[in-house]
Structures are given as structure tokens and as C-alpha cells.
Amino acid sequence: MLEYRCRYCNHLIGQIEDDRVTELDLGFHRLTPAERRDIIVDEPEGHTQVNVVCETCQDMLERNPELSLLSRPFQ
């Protein structure tokens, strides 16, 4: 299972539970090794978490770019 979560507020954005979906389907093959380490996390529970930015946090970051310096500014 893949979970898409906001890297700032940890809000669950969506899930993919279909094991037939590949990294190629999701475009992960286009990420550099550093981006993969930053974005994709294999969780101990057996699922994969993909860290992205939700619309609410994106709006806040656009209005207050200095918040991007904090690791989790909206929790």
C-alpha cells in the first residue's frame, strides 16, 4: 500500500492499495536518488509513504516562504 502524506502537516492525502501499480506508473523512476530518499519512505508496517505537500500547506508556504526552513511548521 502507498500512502501520500503531507510532509508538513502529515495529512493523509490519498492511498493506493493496488499492488499492480508500479513505480514506473507513478513516475518514481524520474526521481534522483536524493529525491527518492527525501520523498519515499518504506514504513516498518510494510507500506510505503510518499511525502508531498498538501494544498493548504502549499498556500501557506506561498504566502510565508520562510516557513519552508522549518521541518514541520504546521503541526
C-alpha positions in Angstrom: 0.0 0.0 0.0 1.2 3.5 -0.8 0.1 6.5 1.4 0.6 10.0 0.2 1.0 12.3 3.2 1.8 16.0 3.5 5.5 16.4 4.6 4.5 19.4 6.8 1.1 18.6 8.5 1.1 14.8 8.0 -2.4 15.0 6.5 -3.3 11.8 4.6 -3.9 13.0 1.0 -4.6 9.6 -0.6 -3.8 5.9 -0.7 -3.1 3.4 -3.5 -3.9 -0.2 -2.4 -3.5 -1.8 -5.8 -0.3 -4.0 -5.9 -0.3 -3.9 -9.7 0.7 -0.2 -9.7 4.4 0.1 -10.4 7.0 2.8 -9.7 7.0 3.4 -13.5 3.2 4.0 -13.4 3.8 6.6 -10.6 6.8 8.3 -12.2 9.2 7.4 -9.4 11.8 6.3 -11.9 12.2 10.0 -12.8 13.4 10.9 -9.3 17.1 11.2 -8.4 18.5 9.0 -5.6 18.5 12.0 -3.3 14.8 12.9 -4.2 13.8 9.3 -3.6 15.4 9.3 -0.1 13.6 12.6 0.7 10.2 11.7 -0.8 9.7 7.9 -0.4 9.8 6.2 2.9 9.4 2.4 3.5 7.5 2.1 6.8 8.0 -0.7 9.3 4.3 -1.7 9.0 5.0 -2.8 5.4 3.5 0.2 3.5 5.3 3.0 1.6 4.8 6.6 2.5 5.2 9.3 -0.2 5.9 12.7 1.3 4.3 15.5 -0.8 2.8 18.9 0.1 -1.0 19.3 0.5 -2.8 22.3 -1.0 -3.3 24.0 2.4 0.4 23.9 3.3 1.4 24.9 -0.3 -0.8 28.0 0.1 0.8 28.8 3.5 4.3 28.4 2.0 3.5 30.6 -0.9 2.3 33.4 1.5 5.1 32.7 4.0 8.2 31.2 2.2 10.3 31.4 5.4 8.2 28.6 6.8 9.9 26.2 4.4 13.0 26.5 6.7 11.2 24.5 9.4 11.0 20.7 9.2 7.3 20.5 10.2 6.0 24.1 10.6 2.3 23.3 10.6 2.0 20.6 13.3 
